[in-house]
Amino acid sequence: MANQTLQAWVDEVAALTTPDSIHWCDGSEEEILQLNEQMVADGSLIRLDQEKHPGCYYARSDVNDVARVEDRTFICSTKEIDAGPTNNWMCPVEMHERLERLFAGCMTGRTMYVIPYLMGVPGSPMAKVGFEITDSPYVVVNMRIMTRMGKIALDELGDSPHFVKGVHSKGQLKPEERYISHFPDENLIMSFSSNYGGNALLGKKCFALRLASVLARDEGWLAEHMLILGITDPDGNKTFVAAAFPSACGKTNLAMLIPPEAYQQQGWKVETIGDDIAWLKFGADGRLYAVNPEFGFFGVAPGTSMSTNPNAMASMRKDTIFTNVALKPDNTIWWEGMDGDPPAQVTDWKGNPWTPESETPAAHPNSRFTAPAGQCPCISPEWDKPEGVPISAIIFGGRRSTTMPLVYEATSWQHGTYLGATMTSEKTAAAVGGLGQLRHDPMAMLPFCGYNMGDYWQHWLNMGEKGGDQMPRIYHVNWFRKGAEGEWLWPGFGENMHVLAWIVDRCKGEGEAVESPIGNLPTPAALHMDELNLTPSAQEELLCVRVDEWKAEAKERDAYFKQFDRLPAGIKEENERLKERLSTCRV
């Protein structure tokens, strides 16, 4: 091994974990086939029908290991204040002692896999190299889909000592021993006693967001929980947009949106750059450019169908791993929301018989598919450009049944940062506990920001000062507003194109908008709502701003901000301005 820093670290981990053997992963087809066969033989994978699902496999996780565990996720910065009030903190010395006791000898009887992987495009100024050491072949085969793995990463690293270190063991999957720990000052992740994606695939949330957000702060860029879209208008011009949504709130559906027929006939087209994570950095022209650092999709299965997201369905047509969905007798898969009637009988995600009369879901609500991004029919030709794509707009969105209008536009970068900082959304199945409860999720980064959230907001403001007039416009959307009877007011899915087209128009200096106390709102005509057969009351409700509700919202935000010792003056200022505008509003 030419890289002495890397070799010394691998030797150190091996001495601690005492594996029976060490395997350096090369990411080759032969290696992955061998691992898949090994797991089929030991029962941890099931080979699906190879005619209907070529190259696809099925996995079940332990019933106590099905989602991210935020209460067991830690930021171990040297100073507690640097983790901030929204993260769990533990002294790095104490956490190291605790984890080293757990990792000691944990790989005895197992193989230790060393996974070299590249986040981003080879040769990109935004590319970063990571290594994950794991005892889980399931992690290896998923990481091979989600990242550029093997020699490509070793070549990118060369003899540099700078790489992100990740150590993972599934342990015995005991919840009380579960730790997902990040050491920002050491560029280190340590994860124990979980084999679930977000806790075990360390290149994903752990590296690409929690550690990368710290690197981004220090190096002057942004690491964000955002999809990236390319939108071509009827004139052939392409506008690139990034958008942040909490997990399982329609992010993948928006990332793979197919415009309605009427928009397609006009010449509108939508392409996918990324569905989950964006790294944004200033280019030579002073604009923000974004890359998708991942190589695959780790999508939520339930609710995905040919009617809701045909591009996602096509992306998983082959060489995909399905986790915690239902298994049909013919070794094909099923989940709630899939096209057609429910099957008469399946084996559920726990391995038990299930019928439509069963009282529990067949697929876990957070069941997943891991699929190569390159298989997506709408993947953009720019998705692997080393320099990334120039971002013209940033969209924030949460799941709110009241108060938040369908879409509104920030009046400045500072105001837009405030919109992101005050995002709230109903909890989803991607996080353990409290399904349906409303919580603050600033920039959709609450579980993923690797440092003090107040400092993170200040970094956003600093980026705006640096970029000046060339910074992207910022918007807030809410596809989930409901009427008085609890009905959805907005059709969503492909019809979200109405909103995207208005945003593109606004980026070009066009698109009708009216001022309101909260920002600029489109008119129903600007969204072409007449094409949707919405009632006049639904159109009004989707774009209305109820002053009393917003006064309560601003007051609640004041209470929320009190927990932040490092609240930026610009954020507090925007909340005061909102309250002032509301107090003089006569609507």
N, C-alpha and C positions, 0 to 999 in steps of 0.2 A: 504494500500500500504506500503510494507516494506521499499521500497527505498524512503527515505524522500526527497532526492535531486530531484528525478524525480517528486514526488507528488507536491512539492513546485513550480516547474517550470510549470507543467500543470495547477495548480491553478492560477498562475500568468497570463498565456496566456488566460485562461478562463475569468478572471476578465477584461482583456483588450478587448477581442472579443465578450463577452456576448452572447454565444450560448444559444439556447433554451434547449439543452440537450448535454450530453457528453457520448460518446461511446468508451470504451476501446476495441480495435480490438484484437480478438484472432486468426484470420486467419483460422478459421474452415470452412469446406465445407458449413455448415448450414448458417454461417454468410455471406459468399460470395453469396450463392444462394439467400438469402433474399435481399441483396443489389442489385443484378442483377435484381430481380423481381421489386424492388422499382424503379429502373431506367427505366425498360421497361414500368412501369405504368406511369411514368412522361414524357416519350418520349425521355429521354436522351440516352437510349440504344434501339436497335432493336434486337429481338431474331432472329437469322438466322435459316434456315431450319435445324432442329435437326437430320435429317437422314444424310444429306450431311455434316453438320458442327456441330456435337454433342458438346454441352456445349459452343458454340461460340456466340459472340454478335458483333454488329456493332455500331460504334459511329461516330459522326461528331463533330469536334471542330468548334468554331467560325471562320469565314473567316479571321479574323485579328489575329488568334492565331494558327498558323500552323507549326511553326519552332522555333528553338532557336533564341533569340534576343540578339545578342552580344552587341549591343549598349545600352541595358537595363540591362546588367549583370555587377555587380560590385564586386570588392575585397576591402573590407573596413578594411584594415590593419591600425594599429595605425599610421604608417608613410607611406607617399605616395611612397617613394622610394622602400619600400618593396613590393608594388604591381607591380612596374616596368612599362616600357613604352608600353607593349602589353596588359595591363589590364585597364579597367575603374576603377578609384579610387574615393571614396568619404570618407570624414572624418567619422569615425564610429559614433561619437556623432550626427553629422548632419543627417546621414542616419537613425539612430534610431529615431530621432525626426520626420523625414518625414514618416517613416513606421508606427510608433505608431499612427500617425494621421489617416493613411489609415486603419490600423487594428482595431482601436477603434470602437467597436460595429459592426464589419463587419459580424459577424456570428449570429446576431440577426435573428431569424426565421429559423435558420439552425441548424443542428447537428454538433458538433465538434467531429471529430474522432481522437483518439490517436492511432497511429500505431507504435508498437514496431517491429523493424526489425534488422536482423543480416546480415552484409556484410561479406561473407566468410563462412567457414565450422565450425560448432560447435567444440569447443576444439582446434581450430587451433591457433598457435601463431600469425597468421595474422588476425584473426577475430576481427571485430569492431562492436559495437552496436550503432544503431541510433534510434531516435524517430521522426516521422513526425506527427505534428498536422495539420489537414486539415479540410475544410468544403466540400470537394469534394468526394462523393462516387466513382466516376470514378477513382480518384487517389487511393483509397483504393483497388479496385479490380485489378488495374494494379500493385500496389506495392506487392500485394499478389502473383502475378506471378513472379515479378522481384526479390524479396528478400525472405529470410527465415523469415517469419513473425509470430508474436504472442508470445506464451509461450516460444518458443525456444530462442527468444531474451531476454526475461525477465530472464530466467534461466541463460543465459550467463552473463547477467549484474549483477545479485545478488543485493547486496547493494552498489555496486561501484558508486561513483559520476561521473565517466568518461564515457560520451556518447556524441554523436553528436546530437545537437538539431536542429530541422527543424520546421518552422512555415509557413504554406501555406494557402492562401485563394484565391479562384478564383475571389473574388471581384465582379465587374460588367463587367470584361473583357475589360476595357477601356485601349487602348494602352498607353495613356499618363500617366496612373497610374501603368504601368507594371514595376516591379523591381524584379530582381533575385539577391539578395545581400548575400554576404558571409563575415562572421566576423571570420577570422582565429584565432584571439587571444581569441575568446569566444567559439570556436567550435560550431558556430551557423550559420544557413542558414535561410533567410527570403525571401519568394517568394509571390508576390501579383499580382493579375489581369491577371493570365494566368492559363489555364488548360491543356496546351500542355505538352507532356511527359517530354522532357528535362528540361523544366522550372518548372514542378509541381511534378514529381516523384523525390523527393529530394535525394533518395538513389543513384540515377544514377550519372549523371555528377557532380552534386553539391557536394555530399559527396564523392563518390568513386574516383573522380579525383581532384576537386578544393580544398576541405578541406583535402582530403587524401594526396595530394601531399605535403602539408605543414607538416602534421604529418610524412610523409615519410622522408622529409628533416630532421626533428628534431630527428627522431628515427633511421635513418640510413637504409632506404629501398627505394623502388621506387613504385610510383603509376602511372600507364601508360595507355594510350589509345591504348591498344594492344589486339589482339586476341592471343590465345594459341593453338598450334597444337601438336599432337603426331604423328610422322611419323615412321612407321615400315618398315625397309628395307628387302630385300630378305633373309638376314641372320637371321631375327627375332629380330634384335636390334632396340630399339625404341629411337628416337631422338626428343626432345621437343624444339619447336621453338615459339618465340613470335614475333608478327609483328604489326607495327603501320601504319595505313592509315587514312587519313582524312575521315570524315563521308561520306557515299554513294560513296565510291571509290573502292568497291569490297571487303571490309573487310569480310562481312558475307559470300560471295561466297567462299573466300579463306578458311575461318574457317571451312566450310562444304564441302571442295573439295572432289570429287570422282575421283581417279586416272583413266586415260585411260585404256582400256582393256589390252593393252600390258603390262602396269606397274602392273596391278592387277595379271596378269598371272605370272609375275616374283616374286610376293610376296609382292609388295608394298601395304601399307595400311595407310590411314589418318584418325585420330580421332580428335574430337573437345573437347577441355578443356573449351574454352570460345571464344566468338565472338567479344568482345568489350573492356573489361577492364581487366588488369592484375596488381596484386600486387606482387612485387618481393622482396624477402628478403634472406639474406645469411643463408644457412643451416649450420649444425654442421661440414660438410665437406668442408666449404669454398666456395661452389658453390652458384649461384643464383637460388632460387626456386620460382616458380610462382603459384599463386592461382587465379582462377576466383572468385571475390567476389560476383558475381550476381547469380541469380537462374533461370533467364529467358532470352529470347531474345526480344529485342525491335528493330525489323528489318525494313528496307525500303522495301515496297511491290513492287512498279513498277519495272519491269525488272526481277522479281523473277518468275521462272517457272520450270516445270519439266525438261526442257532442260538446263537451266542455274544453277539451284540449287535444285535438287530433295529432298535433305535432309532438306532444309528450308521448302519446301512445306509439307513434311511429319511432320515436327515439329509443324506446325499450323493446323494439321488435326482435333484437338479437343481442347476444353477448352482454346480458343484463343480469344483475343479482336482485332478486326480490326478497325482502325481509319482512316477516310478520304479516303477510297477506294470507288469504285463504287458499287452500290447495284442493283442486277438484280431483275426482277419482281417476281421470285420464292424465294426471300430472300436468294440468294447465292451471292457471291461477285466476283468482277472482277477488274482488273487493267491493264494498258498498259504493254505489254510484257508478259502477261499470255498466256499459251498454247492455240492454236486454234485461229479461227477467232474472231474478236470483235463481241460482241452480237449486235443484231439489235437495242436494246434500253435498257438503264439503267437509274437509277437515279444517277446523279454525286455526287461528294463529297460535293457540296453546297446544294444538295437537289433538283436540277433542272433536267428536262428531258435531256437526251443525246443520240445521235446516232453517228455512225461512221462519219457522215458528219459534226458534230459539230466542231467548231474551237478551243475549249478549251479541255483540258484533262478531262477524266472521273474521274480518281483518281488524287488526289493531288500528285505532284512529290515526296513529302516527306511523303506520307501516310505510315502507319505503321501497323505491326502486333506485338502483345505482346503474346508470347508463352512460355510455360514451357520448359526449357532447357532439362529436363529429357526425353522429347518426341522425341528428335533428334535421328535418327537412328544411327548416327555416334558419339554419345556422348561417350567419353572415360571412361573406368572404373576408371581411375585416376582423373576424374574431381572433385571429392569431397574428395580427400585425404587431411587430415588436414595439412600435412607438405608441400603440393604442389608438383610440378614436377620440376626436374632440367633442366634449360634452357641452350642449347648448342649454339643457334644462335638467333640473333635479326635482324629483317628485317624492314627497313623503305621503304615506297613507296608512291609516289605521282602520280598524273595524269598529264603527260607531253607529248605533241605531238611531241616535238623535243628535241634535245640535250642529254637528259638522256638515256643511254643505257638500254637494257632489265634488266640486272643485273650486279652488280660489288661488289667486296668485299673490305672492309676496311683493312688497313694494321696493325692497332693497335686499342685498345679501344679508345684512344684519337682521332684518325682519324675517327673512327666510330661515336663517339659523335659529331664530326664536320659534318658528313654526316646527322645525325639526325637534328642538329641545322640549317642546310641550306636547309632542305626540302622545296620545293615549289610545289604547286598543283593548278589546276584550280578549282575555287569555284563550289560547288554543291548546290542542293536544300535544304540541311540540315541546311544551314545558310541563313538568310534573305539578299537579295541584291547581285548584282554583279555576277550573274550566268555566269560561263565560264571565268571570269577574273582570272589571275594568282596571287597568293599571297603566301607569306612565311607562312609556317605552321610547325614550328620546332617540331619534334617528334610527329606530329599530335596533339600537345597539345596547340596550340595557343589559342583556346577558353576555355581551361580547366586547365591550370596551375594556381595554386592559389597564386603564389608569383612571384617575379622578375625573368624574364626568364633568365637573365644572371646568377643569383644565382642558378637557376635550372640546367643550363649547368655545372656550377661548381660542383654541387652536383653529377652529372653524372661522372665527372672527378674524384671526390673524391671516388666514389664507385669503379671506375676502379683501383685506387691506392690501395684500401683496398683488392679487389679481386685478383689483380695481374694476373698471368698466367691462372687462372681458370675462368676468365670472358668470357662470350659468344663471339663468332665471330659476326661481324656486317656486314650487307649487305644492298644495296639499290636496289630496283626493280622499273620497270616502264612498266606496261602492256599496256600502251596507246600510244606508239610511232606510228606516222603516216608516210606514204610515201608521195611522191611528189604530188600525186593526192588526198591526204586527206584520203586514205584508211588505215584501221588498218593493221599493219604489223604482229602483234602477235595474235593468235587465243584466248588466254586467257582461263578463266574458268578451266576446268579439265586439259587442256594442261599446265597450270602453274606447274604441277607436274614435268615437265622437269627441271624447275628452282629449285624447292624444292629438287629434287633428287641430283642435283649438290651441293646444300648447305649442304645436309646431307653428301655427299662424302667429301666435304672440312672439315667438322667437324671431320671426321674420318682420316684426313691427306691424303685423296685421292682427285680425281677430278682434271682434267687438268685446268690450268689457266695461263694467260699471264699477265705480268706487263704492266700498262699503266699510264699516268700522273695522272689519277683520282683514281686508285686502281687496283685490280686484276680482269681481265675479263675472263670468260669462253671461250673456243673455241666452234665453232659450233658443233664439234664432241662431246665435253663434255656434251652438252645439247641435243644430239641426234636429232638435227634439221632435219636430213635427213628423219625422220619419219613423218614430218609434211607437206611435199610437198611445202615448202617455196621456193621461187625463190632465186637464189644466191644473187641477189641484196637486197632482203628483209633480208636475213641472215646477210649480211654485214652491212646493215643500222641498224639493231637491236643492234649490238655490236660495232658500230663505235664510235670513240671519235673525234669530229671535234674540232681541237685546237682553231680556231677562235671563235667558239661558246662558248667554255669553258673559253677562256680569257675574253669574255664579261660577262659570268656567274660569274667568280671570281671578276671582277670589280664591278658588281652589288652587290655582297655580301659585299664587302668593304663598299659600301654606306649604305647597310642595317645595318651593325654592328655599324655604327656611333650613332645610337639611344640608344645604351646600355652603360650606365655609368659603369656598372659592368661586362663588357665583359671579360670572363676568358682569361688569357694569352694563354692557350692551344688552344683555338678556333681561336684566331687571328693568332697564330703560324701556324696552319694547313692551313689557307687561304694563308699565305705567302709562305708556302711550295708548295701549289698547283700552284701558279703563277710562282714560280721558275721552277717547273717541266715542266710547259707548255712553258715557254720561251726557254727551251733547247730541246723541243721535235721537231723532224723533220717529224713527221707523217703529 
